[in-house]
Amino acid sequence: MKFGKLILAVLAIGTVVLGSIACETEPMVPVPDISVLDNGLAGNKLVIKSQIPGEAFFLVREYSTSYDAQNWRITDSKTLLMSLRTEGAKGFTVFVEHVHADVALKSTSESLDGWSQDSMDDSVHGNQPGFWVTDTHPWEEVFAIEGFSQTLINGWSFYFGAYGSGSITQQRLTETNLVKYGGVYGNKVQIVYDLLIKPDSEPYFYTRSIQDEFLVPTSAKVIEEIKARPK
């Protein structure tokens, strides 16, 4: 009988320990200080203009969506329109050799923050080295973003599996539960451009890479909180 009581005591202690681990509160992940795509930016549009260090011209990237960016739903399918053109590139030939884009969750939870949702790659399937771009001829592409992607489903299963919050393991993957239980407040979009550049005075191309990233929040409230942060 004493041996049986000992087993029960060990099991009880183990249950308490496991429960404490499962219910442990994760550290809060701060909202990143990055550009925001929303209705307040020229109607669902974000324009980024920058100069590659060491180059004599500018690159202008535009991102827009026909989706209502102030009511962005993580689990809904949507499209992101992307374009890139040069500005002041007289005397240069520029090609977009490759583009890679990622969409990830932004969350106050360390387990879900940065979890990949969808990705896209774009390159020329032909004889020329890339997409030729000028001041008047931009590269353009439409990124069709999956809502219930397999990577998102896997991330949700991981979060509410053995590692996640054990008390709510049966929560279905819905928009409401992502926000309420997962602390998800938007999507972060990252785009990497690999460029081929050749001055008219030189015989060969060289390569440069640039990266853009911005946040698409799930609500206007989140947008206002971001805008209210001290600069």
C-alpha positions in Angstrom: 0.0 0.0 0.0 2.9 2.4 0.8 4.3 1.6 -2.6 1.0 2.5 -4.3 0.7 5.8 -2.4 4.3 6.6 -3.4 3.4 6.1 -7.1 0.3 8.3 -6.7 2.4 11.0 -5.1 5.0 10.9 -7.9 2.3 11.1 -10.5 0.7 14.1 -8.8 4.0 15.9 -8.6 4.6 15.1 -12.3 1.2 16.4 -13.2 1.8 19.7 -11.4 5.2 20.1 -13.0 3.9 19.4 -16.5 0.9 21.7 -15.9 3.3 24.5 -14.9 5.4 24.0 -18.0 2.4 24.0 -20.3 0.8 27.0 -18.8 4.0 29.1 -18.5 3.5 32.5 -19.9 5.7 33.3 -22.8 7.7 36.6 -23.0 5.9 39.3 -25.0 7.4 40.0 -28.4 7.5 43.7 -29.2 5.9 45.2 -32.4 8.6 45.8 -34.9 9.4 49.4 -36.0 8.9 48.8 -39.8 6.8 50.3 -42.6 3.0 49.7 -42.5 0.7 49.0 -45.5 -2.8 50.4 -44.8 -5.5 52.5 -46.2 -3.9 55.6 -44.8 -1.0 55.2 -47.2 -2.3 56.5 -50.5 -5.1 53.9 -50.6 -3.7 50.5 -49.8 -0.3 51.4 -51.3 3.2 51.6 -49.9 6.0 53.2 -51.9 9.7 52.7 -51.0 12.4 54.7 -52.7 16.1 54.2 -51.9 19.5 54.3 -53.4 21.8 51.3 -53.3 25.0 52.4 -51.6 27.6 53.1 -54.3 25.1 53.3 -57.2 24.2 56.5 -59.0 20.5 55.8 -59.4 17.4 55.1 -57.2 15.1 52.1 -57.0 11.4 52.6 -56.5 9.2 49.8 -55.2 5.5 49.9 -54.9 3.3 47.5 -52.9 -0.5 47.6 -53.1 -3.5 45.3 -52.7 -7.1 45.3 -53.7 -7.9 43.7 -50.3 -9.1 46.0 -47.5 -5.8 46.5 -45.7 -7.5 47.9 -42.6 -9.4 44.7 -42.2 -6.7 42.3 -43.1 -7.6 38.7 -42.3 -4.7 36.3 -41.9 -6.8 33.2 -42.9 -8.3 34.8 -46.0 -6.7 34.4 -49.5 -5.6 37.7 -50.9 -3.2 39.2 -53.5 -0.3 41.6 -53.2 0.8 43.7 -56.2 4.5 44.4 -56.4 6.5 46.5 -58.8 10.1 47.8 -59.1 11.5 50.4 -61.4 14.7 52.5 -61.6 14.9 56.3 -61.3 17.7 58.2 -62.9 19.4 55.1 -64.3 20.5 56.7 -67.6 23.8 55.1 -68.6 22.9 51.8 -66.8 21.3 48.5 -67.8 19.4 46.8 -65.0 17.8 43.4 -64.8 15.8 41.8 -62.0 17.5 38.4 -61.9 15.4 36.8 -59.1 12.8 37.8 -56.5 11.9 36.0 -53.3 9.0 37.0 -51.1 7.9 35.6 -47.7 4.8 36.2 -45.7 5.0 35.4 -42.0 2.9 35.8 -38.8 3.6 38.7 -36.4 2.5 37.8 -32.9 3.1 38.7 -29.3 3.9 35.0 -28.8 7.4 33.8 -29.3 6.2 30.5 -30.6 4.1 32.0 -33.4 6.0 35.2 -34.2 7.8 34.9 -37.5 6.1 31.6 -38.4 6.1 31.3 -42.2 2.7 31.4 -43.9 3.5 31.6 -47.7 6.3 32.4 -50.1 6.9 33.1 -53.7 9.8 33.1 -56.2 10.0 34.8 -59.6 12.7 34.6 -62.3 12.9 34.5 -66.1 12.4 31.1 -67.7 14.1 32.0 -71.0 17.3 33.2 -72.6 17.7 36.7 -71.2 19.4 37.1 -67.8 16.4 38.6 -66.0 13.6 41.1 -66.2 14.8 44.3 -67.8 13.7 47.4 -65.8 14.1 51.1 -66.6 12.7 54.4 -65.3 9.5 53.7 -67.4 9.4 49.9 -67.6 8.9 48.3 -64.2 9.1 44.7 -63.1 5.6 43.7 -62.0 4.2 40.7 -60.2 1.1 39.5 -58.3 1.7 37.5 -55.1 -1.3 35.3 -54.4 -1.1 34.7 -50.6 -2.7 31.6 -49.2 -4.9 31.9 -46.1 -5.1 28.4 -44.7 -1.7 27.4 -46.0 -0.1 24.1 -44.9 2.7 25.9 -43.1 0.2 28.0 -41.1 -1.7 24.8 -40.2 1.5 23.2 -39.1 2.4 26.2 -37.0 -0.9 26.3 -35.3 -0.6 22.5 -34.5 2.9 23.1 -33.1 1.7 26.0 -30.9 -1.2 24.0 -29.4 0.7 20.7 -29.4 3.1 19.3 -26.8 5.0 22.6 -26.6 2.2 25.1 -26.6 -0.5 26.1 -24.1 -1.8 22.8 -22.9 -5.0 24.1 -21.5 -6.4 25.1 -24.9 -5.0 22.4 -27.2 -8.3 21.8 -28.9 -8.8 25.3 -30.3 -9.5 25.3 -34.0 -7.5 27.4 -36.5 -9.7 30.4 -37.1 -9.1 34.1 -37.4 -10.6 34.8 -34.0 -8.5 32.2 -32.3 -5.3 33.3 -34.0 -5.8 36.8 -32.5 -7.3 35.8 -29.2 -5.1 32.8 -28.2 -2.1 33.2 -30.5 -1.6 36.9 -30.1 -1.4 37.4 -33.9 -1.7 41.0 -35.0 -0.7 41.0 -38.6 1.5 39.7 -41.4 5.1 40.7 -42.1 6.1 40.7 -45.8 9.7 40.4 -46.8 11.0 40.7 -50.4 14.5 40.2 -51.6 15.5 41.4 -55.1 18.6 40.1 -56.8 19.7 42.7 -59.5 22.1 42.5 -62.4 23.6 46.0 -63.1 25.9 47.0 -66.0 27.2 50.6 -66.6 27.3 51.3 -70.3 31.1 51.9 -69.9 31.7 48.4 -68.7 31.5 45.0 -70.5 29.9 42.8 -67.8 27.1 42.8 -65.3 27.6 42.7 -61.5 25.0 41.7 -58.9 23.5 43.7 -56.0 20.7 42.7 -53.6 18.1 44.7 -51.7 15.5 43.8 -49.2 12.1 45.3 -48.2 10.0 44.4 -45.3 6.7 45.8 -44.0 3.8 45.0 -41.8 0.1 44.5 -42.7 -1.8 44.7 -39.4 -5.1 42.9 -38.8 -7.0 46.0 -37.6 -7.0 49.8 -37.6 -6.4 49.7 -33.8 -3.0 48.1 -34.3 -2.2 50.6 -37.0 -3.0 53.5 -34.7 -0.9 52.0 -31.9 2.1 51.7 -34.3 1.7 55.3 -35.5 1.5 56.5 -31.9 4.9 55.1 -31.0 7.6 57.7 -30.3 9.8 58.4 -33.3 
